[in-house]
């Protein structure tokens, strides 16, 4: 009976958190389409999530493209298929590595910061103070972050795709001895618009997940500094897991024949 009680308790806690998260997500989405909008707060989040995330996303992308070119050459040289390296690099970056790596990097940077900021406001009663000033917390704190996540992460992914392909070009041309014109021709030849758009669609979902999980964990944090730290950790871990899970689901939907 003790085992059944423990299992039932865990199940009820899981269902309670799932219901609370679902209600939080629905409320946040509804408020995105309802005025008022705090444009200064939105601009701040756009800069914070987009412009200030460029260095970490760019470094991750260029070294990922470089390593991908090296590893592809090591494998393809065994089958005399070195000419496919350019195609593999561009398709891998645009379809998978660009959105996933950018999503994980932004989750570590923005998800943690969002949870810590909103969590600190929760434990210091600043969120309650917003209500006393007739400012809805969702409108002021959650909505700008959701809009920034959905709009800025695709732009970051597009830049990451370009930088990653450029990294593969550098390694292939200056280290592996490829002809530059042939490499660029192979890169463009097999790249189709849906390869790029599929990655941007994934990025929009990932940005929504990152912003929503950071806001949710921070909004319901408690117990002072310990609770804020736990909320920050949960936001990053949950965002990363959901990014990987949703990546598989979106890939199956977008590329199913």
N, C-alpha and C positions, 0 to 999 in steps of 0.2 A: 504493500500500500504506500510505503514511503516513496518508492520509485515512481509509482503512478502519480502521486501528489507532486513530485518534483517536475515530472514531464508536463503535467497539466499547468503548473505555475509558469513554467517557461513558455508554454504555448500561449497562455493568456497574456503574458507580458509582451510576447511577439505580436500578437494580434492588436493589442492596445497601441503599441508603437506604430504599427502599420496603419491603423485607422487615424491616429493623430497626424502622421506624416501625409496621408492622403488628403485629409482636411486642410492641412497647411498648404499643400501644393495647389489644391483647388482654389483656396482663398487667394493665394498669390497670383494665380493666372487670371482670376476674375478682376483683381485690382489693376492688372496691367492695362486693361482696356477702359478703366474708369478714371475720370479726372478727380482731383488735380494731379499734375505731374510736376515733380521738383526737378527742374532742368539743371540747376547748378549741381545738385547731388548726382544726377545722371551723367553730366559731363565729367565729374570727378571719378566716377566709376569707370567710364569709358577710357579715360586716361590711365587709370590704375590697372585695369585688366588688359588693355590693349597696348598702349605705348610703352609702359614700364615693364611689360612682360616680354618685349621684343628681344632683349639680350639673351635671356635664358633659353627662349624658344629657338632663336637663331643659332646659338652655339650647339644646342642639341641636334638641330636639323643638319647642320653642315658636317658634323662629325659622324652622324648616322649615315648620311649619303656617302661619305668617304669610306667608312667601314663596309658598307653594303657593296660598294664597287670592288673593294679588295677581296671580300669573301666570295662574291660572285665570280671573280676571276679565278680564284683558287679552285672553285668547284667546276666551272665551265671549261677550264683549260684541260681537264681530264677527258672531255668529250669533243674537243675542238669546236666549242660553241662560244668563243669569246665575243663574237659579234652581237650576242644577245644581252650583253651586260648593260648597255645603255637603256634598252627596253625594260629590263628587270628593275633598274634603279628608278626610272621615272614612274613606272606602274606601282612599285612598292611604296614610294614616297607619297604619291597622290592618293592611292587607295587606302593604305593602312598606316604606314609609319608616320606620315605627316600628322593626320588627325589624332592618332593614339598617343604619340609621344608629346605633341603639343598639349593635348588634354591632360596627360599625367603631370607635365611640368606646371601647367597653370593650376591644376588641382592642388599641388604641393605649395604653390605660392599664394594663390588667391583664396582657395578654400580655407586654408589655415588662417589667413589674415581676416577673412570675413567672419569665421566662427569666433576668433579671438575678440574682434572688435564688437560684434553684437553681443557676445557672451559677457564681455566686460560691462556693456551698457545694461544688460539684464541684471547682473548681480549688484550693480550700483544704483539700480532703480531709475536709470535714465529712460528706459522704455516707458515706464509708468509716467515719467515726467512729460514725455511726448504726448501722451493721451490727455494730460491736464492742460496742455497747450493747444488742444483740438487738432493734433497732428496724428494721423493714423500711422502706426509703426510700419505696417505693410507698405503703405504708399511711400514712406520716407526711407525705409531701410531695405526692403526686400525687392520692390519693383525696379528701382534703378539698377540693382545688381543682376536681376534676371535679364533685363533688356541688354545690359552690357555684355553678359555672358553669351547670349544668343547672337549678338551682332559682332562682337570683337573676336571671338575665337575663330570663326571662319576666316576673317582677315589674317589672323595670325597663322592659320594653317596654310593659307594661300602663299604667304611670305615664306613659311617653312618649306613648302614644296619647292619653291624656286631656289632657296638656299641649299636644300638637300640635293637637288639635281645638280646644282653648281658644284657642290662638294664632290659628287661622283665624277663630274667632268674633270675637275682638277686632278684627282687621283688617276683617272683613266688616261688622260692626255700626258701629264707631266711625270707620272711614275710608271705607268704600264705601257706607255708608248703608243697610244691610240692616235689615229688621225683626227684632228679636231672637227673637220667638216663632216667626216663619216659618222663621228659620234653624235653630233648635233642632228644629222639626218636620221639616224636610227632612233634618236630620242623623240623626234617629232612624228616619225612615220607611223608608229603604232600607238601613239597617244590619242585617245578619243575624248570628246567633251564630257561624256558620262564618267570617265575616270576621275576627272577633277571635281565635277559636281557631286559625285557620291561622297568624296572626302569632305566637301564643304557641308553637305547635309549631316554627315556624322558629327562634324565640328559643332554645328548648331545644337544638336542634342547633347553633346558633351558639355558645352558651355552652360546649357540649362541645368544639367545635373550638378555641375560644380557650384554654380551660384545657389541653387536650391538647397543642396546639402549643407553648404556653409551657413546659410541663413537659418535653416532649420535647427542645426546643432547649436548654433549660438543663441537662437531665440529661446530654446528650452533648457539652456544650461543653468546650473545652480551650484550651491555649496562653495561660493567664493572662488579663489584662485584655482583650487583643485578641480572644480567643475568646469571652469573655462579651459584648463589644460586638457581635460577629458573630451570636451566638446571639439577642441581643435584637432585632436588625434582622430576622433570619430569622423569628423568631416573629411579629412584627407583619405582615411582608409575606405570609408563608404563611397566617396567619389571615385576613387581609383577602381574599386571592385565593380561599381556600376558602369564605369566607362568600358571596362573589359567585357562585361556581360552584354551591354547594349551594343558594343562593337560587333560581336558575333551575330546578334539578332539583326542588326541593320545590314550587315554583310549578306546574310542569308536572304533578306528581303530585296535588297538592291540588285544583287547579282544572281538571283534565282532564275533559272531558265524554264 
